[in-house]
Amino acid sequence: MLKGKNIVLGVSGGIAAYKIANLASKLVKNHANVYVIMTENATNFINPITFETLTGNRCIVDTFDRNFEFNVEHVSLAKLADIFMIAPATANVIGKINAGIADDMLTTTVMAATCPVIISPAMNTNMYKNPITQRNINSLKEYGYKFIEPKAGRLACDDEGVGRMPEPEELFDYICDELLFEKKLIGKKVLVTAGPTVEAIDPVRFITNHSTGKMGYAIARVAAAMGAEVTLISGPISIEPPIRVNTINIESAKEMFKVVKDHFDESDIIIKSAAVADYTPCEYVNEKIKKSDDDMSIKLKRTDDILAYVGENKRGNQFVCGFSMETENMLENSKVKLKKKNVDMIVANNIKVEGAGFATDTNVVTFIKENEVKELPIMNKLDVAYELLKSISDEII
């Protein structure tokens, strides 16, 4: 995935420094070249030898160490880097970078870097909320530095609040998103629906489907990675929301319809990948329905057709994409849906095809537009999402 990419990790003196060993290992396993720079304080939390063993490269701490490969090491590493991540980033190192102070190898190299720099603050809640720290963060954002918002929870100092560094898996996703996806959607607002809806029968039972939301979540994540402002409307699923995405959780088709209408006008791209229930019970029973020896029937009514609403009301500068999951006559049925719903594109798949459908990490899809049909081979859902969003960006840009 990251073959040939040069990644510099800057580790400053916070307790979360030990987690960066897992990040370095994951990057190396994905074939990246990883170089680690530590502050002197960071070495009190994790030994540089750990990073040298994991990366195969010398871990740099001392600016004046004479045992190095490069003629001017901080400049050479800065030029070499495709991306520079500082994690954990203490209030001290953030303040020094903002003030232009370069008094150790980490800050010196950052000052010389021209690649994207991602900073993951990790500190005590009061330190993070301190107006001086916030001023430094906001100032660096204006200079183009990217920040990962810290998590809330119990901190190493036993306080509860914001200040925890995200887990290495999330930091890895940030790096991948920055490196692998063209920023073709900067300035665009993207609305994505994902997952199933749940139509309640009584307090215990409901009607739903097998959707896991993986495809929609992949689309939302990649759209954000490509620079878009993303709103994700999600039915009940068990996976974590994508990073840098405004996620709105709903239960029923009625709720999803309302939220779509609330965000529809402001969206440039609308992608309806949710598996919305076509029918819902005519009546909700307030108490649990007791079983009996008699057969039971439940009267159903149609839910609102969200895609039809979007197609009927879209403006000329909006792009609407729907999904079509079929078991037979996929192309014919999807072409009818494209025209009937008045949308710009349908992503079709057949759940009987191996590697497609619910609960898989792959998909086999066909992009259908008015004058174009493009079949894709089996692909990872992130790759499908990227191909989809590239296709859409080519249409609107």
C-alpha positions in Angstrom: 0.0 0.0 0.0 2.7 2.5 1.0 5.6 1.1 -1.0 8.2 3.7 -1.9 6.7 6.3 0.6 9.0 8.0 3.0 7.4 8.8 6.3 9.0 10.7 9.2 7.6 10.3 12.7 8.3 12.9 15.3 7.9 11.7 18.8 7.9 14.2 21.7 7.9 13.6 25.4 4.4 12.4 26.3 3.3 9.1 27.8 1.6 8.2 24.6 5.0 7.9 22.9 5.1 4.2 23.5 2.1 3.7 21.2 4.1 5.0 18.2 6.0 1.8 18.1 2.8 0.1 16.9 2.3 2.8 14.3 5.9 2.5 13.0 5.5 -1.3 12.8 2.2 -1.0 10.9 3.8 1.4 8.4 6.7 -0.8 7.8 4.5 -3.9 7.3 2.7 -1.8 4.6 6.1 -1.3 2.9 6.8 2.3 3.9 10.3 3.6 4.6 10.0 5.0 8.2 12.3 7.4 9.9 11.9 8.4 13.6 13.0 11.6 15.3 12.7 11.8 19.1 13.0 14.6 21.5 15.3 14.0 24.4 12.3 13.9 26.8 10.6 11.2 24.6 13.5 8.9 25.3 12.3 8.7 28.9 9.1 7.0 27.7 10.5 4.7 25.0 14.0 3.6 24.0 15.2 4.7 20.5 16.4 1.1 20.0 12.8 0.0 19.8 12.2 2.2 16.7 15.6 1.3 15.1 14.6 -2.4 15.4 11.2 -1.9 13.9 12.2 0.4 11.1 15.7 -0.7 10.2 16.7 3.0 10.3 18.6 4.9 13.0 16.4 6.8 15.4 17.6 10.4 15.6 17.7 12.3 18.9 20.9 14.4 19.1 21.2 17.3 16.6 25.0 17.2 16.9 25.5 13.4 16.7 28.3 12.9 14.2 27.4 9.2 13.4 24.9 9.8 10.6 24.5 9.0 7.0 23.4 12.4 5.7 25.6 15.5 5.1 23.0 17.8 6.7 20.7 15.4 8.3 17.7 17.5 9.2 17.6 19.0 5.7 18.1 15.6 4.1 15.2 14.0 6.0 13.0 17.0 5.4 13.6 16.7 1.7 13.1 12.9 1.7 9.8 12.9 3.6 6.5 12.4 1.8 4.7 13.1 5.0 5.8 14.2 8.5 3.7 13.2 11.5 4.3 14.4 15.1 2.7 12.1 17.6 2.4 12.6 20.4 2.8 16.4 20.2 3.2 18.1 23.5 2.2 21.7 24.2 5.9 22.5 24.4 6.7 21.2 20.9 3.6 22.8 19.4 4.5 26.1 21.0 8.1 25.9 19.7 7.0 25.2 16.1 4.6 28.0 16.1 7.2 30.4 17.5 9.8 29.2 14.9 12.1 27.8 17.6 14.3 25.1 16.2 16.5 24.0 19.1 16.4 20.2 18.6 16.4 17.7 15.8 12.6 17.4 15.7 11.8 21.1 15.5 14.8 21.7 13.2 13.6 19.1 10.7 10.0 20.3 10.8 11.1 23.8 10.0 12.9 22.5 6.9 10.0 20.2 5.7 7.9 21.1 2.7 5.7 18.0 2.8 2.4 17.8 4.6 2.8 17.9 8.4 0.2 16.2 10.6 0.3 17.0 14.3 -1.5 14.9 17.0 -1.7 16.8 20.3 -1.6 14.7 23.5 -1.6 16.3 26.9 -3.5 17.2 30.0 -7.0 18.6 29.4 -6.3 21.9 30.9 -3.0 22.3 29.0 -4.9 21.5 25.8 -7.7 23.9 26.5 -5.3 26.6 27.7 -5.8 29.7 25.4 -2.1 29.8 24.6 -2.1 26.2 23.3 -5.2 26.9 21.3 -3.7 30.0 19.9 -0.6 28.1 18.8 -2.7 25.3 17.2 -5.0 27.8 15.4 -1.9 29.7 14.2 -0.3 26.6 12.8 -3.5 25.6 11.1 -3.4 28.9 9.2 0.1 28.1 8.1 -1.2 24.8 6.6 -0.3 22.3 9.3 -2.9 19.6 9.8 -4.1 18.6 13.2 -5.8 15.4 14.5 -8.3 16.2 17.3 -7.4 14.5 20.6 -9.9 12.0 22.1 -11.8 12.4 25.3 -11.5 10.0 28.2 -9.3 9.1 31.2 -5.8 10.5 30.9 -2.5 9.3 32.3 -2.7 12.0 35.0 -6.1 10.5 36.1 -8.1 13.5 34.8 -11.1 13.0 32.6 -11.4 15.1 29.5 -10.0 15.9 26.1 -6.3 15.2 25.5 -5.8 11.5 24.6 -3.8 10.7 21.4 -5.9 8.5 19.0 -4.9 4.9 18.7 -2.1 3.9 16.2 -4.7 2.5 13.8 -6.3 5.9 13.4 -3.0 7.6 13.0 -2.2 5.1 10.3 -5.5 5.9 8.5 -4.6 9.6 8.5 -1.3 9.0 6.9 -2.8 6.7 4.3 -5.5 9.1 3.5 -3.1 12.0 3.1 -0.7 10.0 0.8 -3.0 7.8 -1.3 -5.9 10.0 -2.4 -5.8 13.0 -4.7 -7.4 16.1 -3.2 -9.9 16.5 -6.0 -12.9 17.4 -3.8 -11.5 20.4 -1.9 -14.3 22.9 -1.3 -17.1 20.4 -2.1 -19.8 19.2 0.4 -20.6 15.5 0.1 -23.6 13.8 1.7 -23.5 10.0 2.1 -26.0 7.6 3.5 -25.0 4.2 4.8 -26.0 1.1 6.6 -29.5 -0.3 7.2 -32.6 1.2 8.6 -34.6 -0.3 11.5 -38.4 -0.4 11.3 -39.8 -1.1 14.8 -42.7 -3.5 15.2 -42.9 -3.4 19.0 -40.3 -2.6 21.7 -38.5 -5.9 21.0 -38.9 -6.7 17.3 -38.0 -4.8 14.1 -37.6 -5.2 10.4 -34.1 -4.6 8.9 -31.6 -6.1 6.4 -28.0 -7.4 6.3 -26.3 -4.1 5.4 -23.1 -3.5 7.5 -22.5 0.0 6.1 -18.9 -0.8 5.0 -19.3 0.5 1.5 -20.9 3.8 2.6 -18.4 4.3 5.4 -15.6 3.8 2.8 -17.1 6.4 0.5 -17.4 8.9 3.4 -13.8 8.3 4.5 -12.3 8.6 1.0 -14.4 11.7 0.2 -13.0 13.4 3.4 -9.5 12.2 2.4 -10.0 13.9 -1.0 -10.7 17.2 0.7 -14.5 17.3 0.9 -16.6 18.4 3.8 -18.5 15.2 4.5 -21.8 14.5 6.3 -22.6 10.8 6.8 -26.1 9.7 7.7 -25.8 6.2 9.2 -28.2 3.5 10.2 -27.3 1.3 13.2 -24.0 -0.6 12.5 -21.1 -1.8 14.6 -18.1 -0.1 12.9 -16.4 3.1 14.0 -17.3 6.3 12.2 -14.7 7.4 9.6 -12.2 10.1 10.6 -12.9 13.7 9.7 -16.5 13.0 9.0 -19.7 14.5 10.5 -21.6 11.4 11.3 -25.4 11.6 12.1 -26.9 8.4 13.5 -30.5 7.5 12.7 -32.7 4.4 13.2 -35.6 4.4 10.7 -36.2 5.3 7.1 -38.4 8.2 8.2 -35.5 9.6 10.3 -33.1 9.2 7.5 -35.4 11.0 5.1 -35.7 13.9 7.4 -32.0 14.3 7.9 -31.3 14.0 4.2 -33.8 16.8 3.5 -32.1 18.9 6.2 -28.7 18.6 4.5 -29.7 18.2 0.8 -29.7 21.9 -0.3 -26.2 22.5 1.0 -24.6 19.4 -0.6 -22.8 19.3 -3.9 -22.7 15.5 -4.1 -25.2 13.2 -2.7 -24.4 9.5 -2.6 -27.2 7.2 -1.4 -25.5 3.9 -0.5 -27.8 3.1 2.5 -30.0 0.0 2.3 -33.2 1.7 3.3 -36.2 -0.4 4.1 -38.9 -0.3 1.4 -41.7 -1.1 3.9 -42.4 -0.3 7.6 -45.2 -1.5 9.9 -48.4 0.5 9.6 -48.7 0.5 13.3 -46.2 0.4 16.1 -47.4 -1.7 19.1 -46.3 -0.1 22.5 -46.1 -3.5 24.3 -44.3 -6.6 23.3 -46.6 -8.8 21.1 -47.1 -12.1 22.8 -46.8 -15.2 20.7 -49.8 -17.5 20.3 -50.9 -20.6 18.5 -52.5 -18.5 15.7 -50.6 -17.2 12.7 -49.7 -13.6 12.9 -49.6 -11.1 10.1 -48.1 -7.5 10.1 -49.6 -4.9 7.8 -46.9 -2.9 6.1 -46.8 0.4 4.2 -44.3 1.9 1.8 -41.5 4.1 3.3 -40.6 7.4 1.7 -38.5 7.0 -1.4 -35.5 9.1 -0.5 -33.6 8.7 -3.8 -36.7 9.7 -5.8 -37.0 12.8 -3.7 -33.4 13.7 -4.2 -33.6 13.1 -7.9 -36.8 15.2 -8.3 -35.4 18.1 -6.4 -31.7 18.2 -7.4 -30.3 21.4 -8.9 -28.3 21.4 -12.1 -25.0 21.8 -10.2 -25.7 18.8 -7.8 -24.6 15.3 -8.6 -26.7 12.4 -7.3 -25.5 8.8 -7.2 -27.7 5.9 -6.1 -26.9 2.3 -5.4 -28.7 -0.8 -6.9 -28.3 -4.2 -5.4 -29.8 -6.9 -7.5 -30.0 -10.7 -7.7 -30.9 -10.9 -11.4 -31.0 -8.7 -14.5 -28.7 -6.2 -12.8 -27.9 -4.0 -15.7 -31.4 -3.8 -17.0 -33.0 -3.1 -13.6 -30.3 -0.5 -12.7 -30.7 1.4 -16.0 -34.4 1.6 -15.3 -33.7 2.9 -11.8 -31.2 5.5 -13.2 -33.9 7.0 -15.4 -36.9 6.6 -13.1 -35.2 8.2 -10.1 -33.7 11.0 -12.3 -30.2 10.5 -10.9 -26.8 11.0 -12.5 -25.2 7.6 -11.7 -26.1 4.2 -10.3 -23.5 1.9 -8.7 -24.9 -1.6 -9.3 -23.8 -5.0 -8.0 -25.2 -8.5 -7.8 -25.1 -10.0 -4.3 -24.8 -13.5 -5.9 -21.3 -12.6 -7.3 -18.4 -13.8 -5.1 -16.8 -10.8 -3.4 -19.8 -8.5 -3.6 -22.7 -7.7 -1.3 -23.1 -7.4 2.4 -20.4 -7.8 5.2 -17.4 -8.2 2.8 -14.4 -6.0 2.6 -14.5 -6.2 -1.2 -17.1 -5.4 -3.8 -17.7 -6.0 -7.5 -19.6 -3.0 -9.0 -20.6 -1.5 -12.3 -20.9 2.3 -12.7 -23.9 3.2 -14.8 -24.4 6.7 -16.3 -26.8 7.8 -19.0 -24.2 7.2 -21.8 -21.7 5.0 -20.1 -21.4 1.6 -18.4 -18.1 0.8 -16.6 -17.5 -2.6 -15.0 -14.9 -2.8 -12.3 -13.1 -6.0 -11.2 -13.3 -7.2 -7.6 -11.7 -4.5 -5.4 -11.3 -3.5 -1.8 -14.2 -1.2 -0.8 -11.8 1.7 -0.2 -10.5 1.3 -3.8 -14.1 1.1 -5.1 -14.9 4.3 -3.2 -11.9 6.1 -4.7 -12.8 5.0 -8.2 -16.4 6.2 -7.6 -15.4 9.6 -6.3 -12.8 10.1 -9.1 -15.5 9.3 -11.6 -17.9 11.8 -10.0 -15.2 14.5 -9.6 -14.4 14.2 -13.4 -18.0 15.0 -14.1 -18.4 18.1 -11.9 -15.0 19.7 -12.1 
